[in-house]
Amino acid sequence: MQVSFGNRKFATAQSLKSVGLTIDTSLTWKHHNGELTSRMNKACYAIRSIKPFMSLDVLRSTYFSYVHSIISYGIIFWGNSSHSEEIFKIQKRIIRIIMNSSKNVSCWQLFKELNTLPIQSQYIFSIFSSVIKNKDQFLSNSQVHKINTKQTCDLYIPTANLAIYQKGVYYSGIKIYNHLPTAIKNDISYIIPFMVWRNIVIHN
């Protein structure tokens, strides 16, 4: 397919790679998650290969330097995509390899023992951190209306009917921020232990 502008014709592409993120025309992140799946499978193979020769501490360090870096990069954009489920399956497989656990054992306890986050919680933490760092870009309910309610200090949720907008960083960030306990909103250092021990997953 080609798009014309004046006397010039431009070929369209189904996806575009920019700063390490593969963006498709419908913003489903299908192509990006496909690339991540390939990288995660390679990481899984690498960890499985070195496991017999390494201590748990070394394997954990390898996980954070190799696997965690893949998962966390740009996760605020693609983390709530339906295609991220495959990434989570591979993450659980890697965690079980490191902890020498069978498929029948729940991974939640293994995540706790390694003091790391499943992909859903990592998404929440990353997007919450982004909101905190860019708080001046958001309006609070108190700035929009003067009614004093329990939600006065929460962020104002703009009206949005498009599902693609609701899944975006701005809208999702507001919902996640408002959903969390007040203590965490006031001190971000609480959020990681809170999510690790509560296995928190917030559905948008």
C-alpha positions as a LaTeX table, in Angstrom:
\begin{tabular}{lrrr}
\hline
Residue & $x$ (\AA) & $y$ (\AA) & $z$ (\AA) \\
\hline
Met1 & 0.00 & 0.00 & 0.00 \\
Gln2 & 1.19 & 3.51 & $-0.84$ \\
Val3 & 0.23 & 6.93 & 0.45 \\
Ser4 & 0.46 & 9.99 & $-1.82$ \\
Phe5 & 1.31 & 13.50 & $-0.71$ \\
Gly6 & 1.53 & 16.03 & $-3.48$ \\
Asn7 & 3.63 & 14.47 & $-6.24$ \\
Arg8 & 5.39 & 12.09 & $-3.89$ \\
Lys9 & 4.41 & 8.54 & $-2.96$ \\
Phe10 & 5.32 & 6.89 & 0.32 \\
Ala11 & 5.25 & 3.18 & 1.08 \\
Thr12 & 3.55 & 2.25 & 4.35 \\
Ala13 & 4.94 & $-0.29$ & 6.80 \\
Gln14 & 3.16 & $-2.60$ & 9.24 \\
Ser15 & 5.66 & $-1.80$ & 11.98 \\
Leu16 & 8.42 & 0.65 & 12.80 \\
Lys17 & 11.33 & 0.24 & 15.19 \\
Ser18 & 12.31 & 3.26 & 17.26 \\
Val19 & 14.58 & 3.47 & 20.34 \\
Gly20 & 14.34 & $-0.29$ & 20.81 \\
Leu21 & 10.55 & $-0.51$ & 20.56 \\
Thr22 & 8.73 & $-2.05$ & 17.60 \\
Ile23 & 5.52 & $-0.11$ & 17.05 \\
Asp24 & 2.81 & $-1.54$ & 14.78 \\
Thr25 & 0.13 & 0.43 & 12.97 \\
Ser26 & $-2.68$ & $-0.63$ & 15.34 \\
Leu27 & $-0.59$ & $-0.29$ & 18.53 \\
Thr28 & $-1.25$ & $-3.89$ & 19.59 \\
Trp29 & 2.49 & $-4.45$ & 20.30 \\
Lys30 & 2.21 & $-7.85$ & 18.61 \\
His31 & 5.46 & $-7.41$ & 16.66 \\
His32 & 7.35 & $-6.08$ & 19.66 \\
Asn33 & 6.23 & $-8.92$ & 21.90 \\
Gly34 & 7.20 & $-11.37$ & 19.18 \\
Glu35 & 10.75 & $-10.01$ & 19.27 \\
Leu36 & 10.78 & $-10.11$ & 23.08 \\
Thr37 & 9.60 & $-13.72$ & 23.03 \\
Ser38 & 12.57 & $-14.67$ & 20.87 \\
Arg39 & 15.01 & $-12.85$ & 23.18 \\
Met40 & 13.42 & $-14.37$ & 26.28 \\
Asn41 & 13.70 & $-17.87$ & 24.84 \\
Lys42 & 17.40 & $-17.27$ & 24.23 \\
Ala43 & 17.80 & $-16.05$ & 27.80 \\
Cys44 & 15.97 & $-19.14$ & 29.06 \\
Tyr45 & 18.33 & $-21.39$ & 27.11 \\
Ala46 & 21.38 & $-19.54$ & 28.42 \\
Ile47 & 20.28 & $-19.81$ & 32.06 \\
Arg48 & 19.38 & $-23.48$ & 31.65 \\
Ser49 & 22.85 & $-24.11$ & 30.20 \\
Ile50 & 24.80 & $-22.44$ & 33.02 \\
Lys51 & 22.60 & $-23.58$ & 35.91 \\
Pro52 & 24.56 & $-26.79$ & 36.73 \\
Phe53 & 27.74 & $-24.76$ & 37.19 \\
Met54 & 26.50 & $-21.65$ & 39.01 \\
Ser55 & 25.31 & $-20.81$ & 42.51 \\
Leu56 & 21.88 & $-19.37$ & 43.19 \\
Asp57 & 23.37 & $-15.91$ & 43.76 \\
Val58 & 25.09 & $-15.97$ & 40.37 \\
Leu59 & 21.92 & $-17.20$ & 38.66 \\
Arg60 & 19.93 & $-14.43$ & 40.32 \\
Ser61 & 22.46 & $-11.83$ & 39.16 \\
Thr62 & 22.30 & $-13.29$ & 35.66 \\
Tyr63 & 18.52 & $-13.06$ & 35.74 \\
Phe64 & 18.56 & $-9.37$ & 36.64 \\
Ser65 & 21.26 & $-8.44$ & 34.16 \\
Tyr66 & 19.83 & $-10.47$ & 31.27 \\
Val67 & 16.12 & $-11.28$ & 31.71 \\
His68 & 15.00 & $-8.37$ & 33.86 \\
Ser69 & 16.56 & $-5.85$ & 31.48 \\
Ile70 & 14.56 & $-7.35$ & 28.59 \\
Ile71 & 11.29 & $-7.28$ & 30.52 \\
Ser72 & 11.60 & $-3.83$ & 32.06 \\
Tyr73 & 12.68 & $-1.85$ & 28.98 \\
Gly74 & 9.71 & 0.14 & 27.65 \\
Ile75 & 7.27 & $-1.98$ & 29.65 \\
Ile76 & 5.06 & 1.04 & 30.41 \\
Phe77 & 4.08 & 1.00 & 26.72 \\
Trp78 & 3.62 & $-2.72$ & 25.98 \\
Gly79 & 3.12 & $-4.23$ & 29.45 \\
Asn80 & $-0.69$ & $-4.34$ & 29.38 \\
Ser81 & $-0.84$ & $-5.80$ & 25.88 \\
Ser82 & $-2.63$ & $-9.13$ & 25.54 \\
His83 & 0.46 & $-10.45$ & 23.77 \\
Ser84 & 2.59 & $-10.03$ & 26.91 \\
Glu85 & 1.14 & $-13.24$ & 28.34 \\
Glu86 & 3.68 & $-15.26$ & 26.35 \\
Ile87 & 6.50 & $-13.24$ & 27.94 \\
Phe88 & 5.09 & $-14.09$ & 31.36 \\
Lys89 & 5.05 & $-17.81$ & 30.55 \\
Ile90 & 8.73 & $-17.73$ & 29.64 \\
Gln91 & 9.52 & $-15.65$ & 32.72 \\
Lys92 & 7.90 & $-18.30$ & 34.92 \\
Arg93 & 9.84 & $-21.01$ & 33.09 \\
Ile94 & 13.12 & $-19.20$ & 33.80 \\
Ile95 & 12.22 & $-18.68$ & 37.47 \\
Arg96 & 11.47 & $-22.39$ & 37.84 \\
Ile97 & 14.80 & $-23.29$ & 36.24 \\
Ile98 & 16.71 & $-21.01$ & 38.62 \\
Met99 & 14.85 & $-22.34$ & 41.67 \\
Asn100 & 14.97 & $-25.93$ & 40.47 \\
Ser101 & 11.21 & $-26.18$ & 40.73 \\
Ser102 & 8.71 & $-28.38$ & 38.90 \\
Lys103 & 5.86 & $-27.11$ & 36.72 \\
Asn104 & 3.33 & $-28.11$ & 39.37 \\
Val105 & 4.66 & $-25.61$ & 41.92 \\
Ser106 & 3.13 & $-22.14$ & 41.98 \\
Cys107 & 5.55 & $-19.46$ & 40.85 \\
Trp108 & 4.30 & $-16.80$ & 43.26 \\
Gln109 & 6.37 & $-18.14$ & 46.16 \\
Leu110 & 9.40 & $-18.47$ & 43.87 \\
Phe111 & 9.13 & $-14.80$ & 42.89 \\
Lys112 & 9.08 & $-13.91$ & 46.58 \\
Glu113 & 12.15 & $-16.01$ & 47.33 \\
Leu114 & 14.08 & $-14.36$ & 44.52 \\
Asn115 & 12.72 & $-10.95$ & 45.58 \\
Thr116 & 11.70 & $-10.11$ & 42.04 \\
Leu117 & 8.46 & $-9.16$ & 40.32 \\
Pro118 & 6.29 & $-10.99$ & 37.80 \\
Ile119 & 5.80 & $-9.06$ & 34.59 \\
Gln120 & 2.35 & $-7.74$ & 35.59 \\
Ser121 & 3.70 & $-6.26$ & 38.81 \\
Gln122 & 6.78 & $-4.92$ & 37.04 \\
Tyr123 & 4.45 & $-3.09$ & 34.67 \\
Ile124 & 2.58 & $-1.55$ & 37.60 \\
Phe125 & 5.79 & $-0.50$ & 39.32 \\
Ser126 & 7.27 & 1.02 & 36.16 \\
Ile127 & 4.18 & 2.97 & 35.19 \\
Phe128 & 3.68 & 4.16 & 38.78 \\
Ser129 & 7.29 & 5.37 & 38.86 \\
Ser130 & 6.67 & 7.23 & 35.60 \\
Val131 & 3.62 & 8.96 & 37.08 \\
Ile132 & 5.56 & 10.01 & 40.18 \\
Lys133 & 8.43 & 11.42 & 38.10 \\
Asn134 & 6.01 & 13.34 & 35.88 \\
Lys135 & 3.41 & 14.32 & 38.46 \\
Asp136 & 3.29 & 17.87 & 37.10 \\
Gln137 & 1.75 & 16.50 & 33.89 \\
Phe138 & $-1.37$ & 15.29 & 35.71 \\
Leu139 & $-4.31$ & 17.09 & 37.32 \\
Ser140 & $-5.66$ & 16.15 & 40.73 \\
Asn141 & $-9.39$ & 15.95 & 41.45 \\
Ser142 & $-9.05$ & 18.98 & 43.73 \\
Gln143 & $-7.85$ & 21.04 & 40.76 \\
Val144 & $-10.86$ & 20.07 & 38.67 \\
His145 & $-13.69$ & 20.39 & 41.22 \\
Lys146 & $-14.02$ & 21.71 & 44.76 \\
Ile147 & $-16.11$ & 18.87 & 46.19 \\
Asn148 & $-14.30$ & 17.39 & 49.19 \\
Thr149 & $-14.35$ & 13.59 & 48.91 \\
Lys150 & $-12.06$ & 10.67 & 49.72 \\
Gln151 & $-10.77$ & 10.90 & 46.15 \\
Thr152 & $-9.84$ & 14.60 & 46.38 \\
Cys153 & $-6.11$ & 13.85 & 46.32 \\
Asp154 & $-6.42$ & 11.26 & 43.56 \\
Leu155 & $-5.53$ & 12.11 & 39.99 \\
Tyr156 & $-8.29$ & 13.27 & 37.70 \\
Ile157 & $-9.40$ & 10.65 & 35.16 \\
Pro158 & $-10.26$ & 12.30 & 31.83 \\
Thr159 & $-13.25$ & 11.10 & 29.83 \\
Ala160 & $-12.09$ & 8.59 & 27.23 \\
Asn161 & $-14.16$ & 6.20 & 25.14 \\
Leu162 & $-11.42$ & 4.78 & 22.95 \\
Ala163 & $-10.03$ & 1.51 & 24.31 \\
Ile164 & $-6.63$ & 2.21 & 22.76 \\
Tyr165 & $-6.41$ & 5.47 & 24.76 \\
Gln166 & $-7.50$ & 3.73 & 27.96 \\
Lys167 & $-4.63$ & 1.27 & 27.53 \\
Gly168 & $-2.13$ & 4.06 & 27.02 \\
Val169 & 0.49 & 5.19 & 29.54 \\
Tyr170 & $-1.31$ & 8.37 & 30.65 \\
Tyr171 & $-4.74$ & 6.86 & 31.34 \\
Ser172 & $-3.40$ & 3.58 & 32.78 \\
Gly173 & $-0.97$ & 5.50 & 34.97 \\
Ile174 & $-3.80$ & 7.49 & 36.53 \\
Lys175 & $-5.87$ & 4.37 & 37.26 \\
Ile176 & $-2.91$ & 2.55 & 38.79 \\
Tyr177 & $-1.92$ & 5.55 & 40.91 \\
Asn178 & $-5.47$ & 6.02 & 42.23 \\
His179 & $-5.84$ & 2.32 & 43.00 \\
Leu180 & $-2.82$ & 2.07 & 45.30 \\
Pro181 & $-2.88$ & 2.73 & 49.09 \\
Thr182 & $-2.12$ & 6.26 & 50.29 \\
Ala183 & 1.09 & 5.19 & 52.04 \\
Ile184 & 2.54 & 3.98 & 48.74 \\
Lys185 & 1.48 & 7.12 & 46.89 \\
Asn186 & 3.43 & 9.17 & 49.45 \\
Asp187 & 6.55 & 6.98 & 49.50 \\
Ile188 & 7.50 & 4.99 & 46.39 \\
Ser189 & 9.99 & 2.89 & 48.37 \\
Tyr190 & 7.03 & 0.90 & 49.74 \\
Ile191 & 5.75 & $-0.29$ & 46.40 \\
Ile192 & 8.20 & $-3.11$ & 45.57 \\
Pro193 & 7.87 & $-5.02$ & 48.88 \\
Phe194 & 4.12 & $-4.36$ & 48.76 \\
Met195 & 3.78 & $-5.94$ & 45.33 \\
Val196 & 6.21 & $-8.79$ & 46.01 \\
Trp197 & 4.41 & $-9.93$ & 49.14 \\
Arg198 & 0.88 & $-9.22$ & 47.98 \\
Asn199 & 1.42 & $-10.40$ & 44.39 \\
Ile200 & $-0.54$ & $-7.38$ & 43.31 \\
Val201 & $-1.97$ & $-7.21$ & 39.81 \\
Ile202 & $-4.24$ & $-4.32$ & 38.88 \\
His203 & $-6.51$ & $-4.87$ & 35.89 \\
Asn204 & $-7.28$ & $-1.78$ & 33.85 \\
\hline
\end{tabular}
